[in-house]
Amino acid sequence: MKNSITFILDGAKKTLEFSPASGLSPTTTVLNYLRSLPDHRGVKEGCAEGDCGACTVVIGELGQDRVLHYRAVDSCLLFLPMLHGKELVTVENLKSPSGDLHPVQRAMVDSNGSQCGFCTPGIIMSLFALTQSRPHPTPEEARVALAGNLCRCTGYRPIIDAAIKSSPQNGGVHFGTDGVSTVRLLKSIPRTGISIVTRQQRYDQPAMLKECLALVRRFPKAVLVNGATDVALRVTKKFETLPHVIDLSRVAELNKISRRSSGLTFGAGVKVNDVMQQSRRDLPALSGMLGVFGAEQIRNVATIGGNIGTASPIGDILPVLIAYSAKIVLQGKGGKRTVRADKFATGYRKTERKPDEIITAITLPIPSKSLKVQSYKVSKRRDLDIATVSAAFCLDVDDGGMVKDSILAYGGMAERSKRAEVTERFLKGKPWIRSTVENAQQWIDKDFSPISDVRGSAEFRKVVAKNLLLKFWNDTKNGEGE
């Protein structure tokens, strides 16, 4: 398909042409597109970086089980081609044909939770997505779902009350609908890849791995995205024009999860929220870190491969992968190869990935019962914040209480996520007791020379890194480690 996308809006198929007359570019955000329509201006722009939730909409798509799934997303970080083959649901779509309020809207009114018109529509959409997956949410589930909607003019309690009272009718998007017509429409949209070429930009969205690899080989300088929650900021905050984007989000082979007795393998395109759910039992340190990775709207778009591919020195996921001794699978013209997680990042925003390669999967072994694994994140607020310092630790202690081996991985302490190798060597062969850990803390200074920035001073980071090691000792001694 050339220069057009097809998706569902207002219960009907809609095709958008990327022509000079349309005024649309491949990196036009869904937010800006909706704001250009006369009947879909309930969505608002607050921060344009996925922090406030005022732009929340819901995306419906067919999963691998061919069942319709709904996810709340930040429309300010979603490029228009990402809608291809999906349904876009806005707050205007929730009303009944007669104009009656949707149950989640009625619950907000009855609970006195409605606020000014700026943020309430986004809150409504988060509640709607919540009730589609969990018709009777608990207060904690409601809190998690609303963590990305930051306006609280009326306080938390009435909004949480509204979430608990919400009850969708017949599980449908609209009053009395069962989603059958939506599924039929979505199945009628070709699931082939798309390619959009305009005067200034090119946007490729392949549907198969073979097609994707061919594009990457042909255009090694293209920007690769698999969720684009990071790259989109270059458009929304820096106002860049990205000449060429290759979007990997629809490549079927990258969206698979496999579980074996030895470990889990996540395709690079698996959403962070799905990684969090699937790792909860066997890899709780990973699941726990992902619980404070952005908010629901971010986790529903961001992917595990996209996150580690950015090689951010303050990325949340890579330190945990290092602690679990994960391996990253790369594929290019030379075939497949694996790289240890602790060797993947080579410098600031630099990785082992070659220009013709893509990340295809991440493999994590399930740790033995003798290993203790834990992760930590220190930031200015609990939810939806960039880490000042993050850490993930793995410890193997023998029956006599002596340290056999350890992995101490940190984010925010160097130009990349990095192990504290000097400190690890100090701990080896020593008893896992408080005095040993207090002595080990001093070696952190040999491992890292952090910088000062808006999130924290270099000295603060050193203190935090040392204290997290002591906290890990305390947690393992109390049996709270994995």
HELIX and SHEET records of a PDB file:
HELIX    1   1 VAL A   30  ARG A   35  1                                   6    
HELIX    2   2 SER A   75  LEU A   77  5                                   3    
HELIX    3   3 LEU A   80  LEU A   83  5                                   4    
HELIX    4   4 VAL A   91  LEU A   94  5                                   4    
HELIX    5   5 PRO A  103  ASP A  110  1                                   8    
HELIX    6   6 THR A  120  SER A  133  1                                  14    
HELIX    7   7 PRO A  139  LEU A  146  1                                   8    
HELIX    8   8 TYR A  156  LYS A  165  1                                  10    
HELIX    9   9 VAL A  180  LYS A  187  1                                   8    
HELIX   10  10 LEU A  209  ARG A  218  1                                  10    
HELIX   11  11 ALA A  232  THR A  236  1                                   5    
HELIX   12  12 ALA A  252  LEU A  254  5                                   3    
HELIX   13  13 VAL A  272  GLN A  278  1                                   7    
HELIX   14  14 PRO A  284  LEU A  290  1                                   7    
HELIX   15  15 GLU A  296  ARG A  299  1                                   4    
HELIX   16  16 ILE A  304  GLY A  309  1                                   6    
HELIX   17  17 ILE A  317  ALA A  323  1                                   7    
HELIX   18  18 ALA A  341  PHE A  344  1                                   4    
HELIX   19  19 GLU A  421  LEU A  427  1                                   7    
HELIX   20  20 ARG A  434  GLN A  441  1                                   8    
HELIX   21  21 ILE A  444  ASP A  447  1                                   4    
HELIX   22  22 ALA A  458  LYS A  477  1                                  20    
SHEET    1   A 5 ALA A  12  GLU A  17  0                                        
SHEET    2   A 5 SER A   4  LEU A   9 -1                                        
SHEET    3   A 5 GLU A  87  VAL A  89  1                                        
SHEET    4   A 5 THR A  56  LEU A  62 -1                                        
SHEET    5   A 5 LEU A  68  ASP A  74 -1                                        
SHEET    1   B 4 ILE A 194  VAL A 197  0                                        
SHEET    2   B 4 ARG A 202  GLN A 205 -1                                        
SHEET    3   B 4 HIS A 244  ASP A 247  1                                        
SHEET    4   B 4 VAL A 223  VAL A 225  1                                        
SHEET    1   C 5 ILE A 257  ARG A 260  0                                        
SHEET    2   C 5 GLY A 263  GLY A 267 -1                                        
SHEET    3   C 5 ILE A 358  PRO A 365 -1                                        
SHEET    4   C 5 LYS A 327  GLY A 332 -1                                        
SHEET    5   C 5 GLY A 335  ARG A 340 -1                                        
SHEET    1   D 2 ALA A 345  GLY A 347  0                                        
SHEET    2   D 2 LYS A 350  THR A 351 -1                                        
SHEET    1   E 4 LEU A 371  VAL A 378  0                                        
SHEET    2   E 4 VAL A 389  VAL A 397 -1                                        
SHEET    3   E 4 VAL A 403  GLY A 411 -1                                        
SHEET    4   E 4 LYS A 418  ARG A 419 -1                                        
END                                                                             
